[in-house]
Amino acid sequence: MNFIVDLRKILVVALAALFVAGCAGTATRESTGEYVDDTTITTKVKAALLNDKDISGWRINVETFKGVVQLSGFANSLAERRKAVVVTRGVAGVKSVKDDIIVP
């Protein structure tokens, strides 16, 4: 009887470990917590860009992966492009910014 109880405990621990490992991030995949954090960062960056009168926020796309924000899309000038990067760096949680904004 003790053997069965011990086996059940081991199984519960093993299943819990598998569940936690399934939520862990890797170099190419975010953990559940990182995904939530990145979604929050993306939302805050987009709001900051839209709230700045010198930036065409609707023309700039924002994606975040593990705290690294990628900006893409179009800006009307180099000054607007630079300001978008500066504004993005000012958002809490942003680790770095990858600037792929195009100035036609």
N, C-alpha and C positions, 0 to 999 in steps of 0.2 A: 504494500500500500504506500509506503514512504517513497518507494522508487517512482511510482506514478505521480505523486505530488511533486517530487523533485523534477521529473521530466516535464510536467506542466509549467513549472516555474522557468525552466530553461527555455521552453518553447515561447513563453510570454516575453522573456528577455530578448530572445533571438528575433521575434517578430517586431518588437519595439525598436531594436537596433536597425532592422531592415527599413522600417518606416522612417526613422530619422535619417538614415543614409539616403533614402529616396528623395528627401527634401534638401539634401546638401548640394551646394553649388560646386561647379568644376570651373576650369579655365574657360570653357565655352558655354557654360550653362549657369544661370543664376539660381541661387537657393530661393525658397519661397519668401523669406525675409528680404533678400536683396531685390527681388522682383517688386515687392511692395514699396521698398525704399526708392527704387529707381522710378517707379510710377509717380511717386510723390514729388521727386526731384523734377521729372519731366513737366508735371503740372505747374510747379512753382516757376520754372524757367519760362514756360510758355506764357504764363500770366505776367511775369516781369517784362517780357518782350512786348506783349500787347499793351501794357500800361505805360510804356515809354513812348512819348510823342515823337521821338526822333527815329524810331524803328518801325518798319513795316512788318509787324509781328505775324501777320497772316501769311506772309510770303516766306517765312523762315520755319523750317521743320526742326523738331527737337526729338532726339532719341537718346536714351540713357541706358548704359550697360555697366553695372558695378561701379556706379558713381562717375563714370566718364560720359560726358555729354557730347553728342555729335550734333552740330548745327549744319543744316544744308538748306538749299533753296536759293533765293535771290535777294540781293540788297541793291538799293539805288545808287550807293556810293561806297567808297572805301571807308569813309568816316562812319557810315551806318553799320557796315560790316564789323569794324573794330569795336564800336559801341555795343553791338549785340554780344560780342565775346566778353567784353568787360562786365556787362550786366549779368551774363550767365555765370561768370566766375564769382560774382557776388552772392549767388544763391546758396543757402546752407546745404551742405551735403555734396556739392559738386567737387570732385577730386581733380578733374582736369577737363579741358574743352578741346574738342577736335573741330576745327573750323573748315567746313567744306562749302561755305557760302560763296556763291558766284556773283560777281559784279559785272553785268553785261557791258 
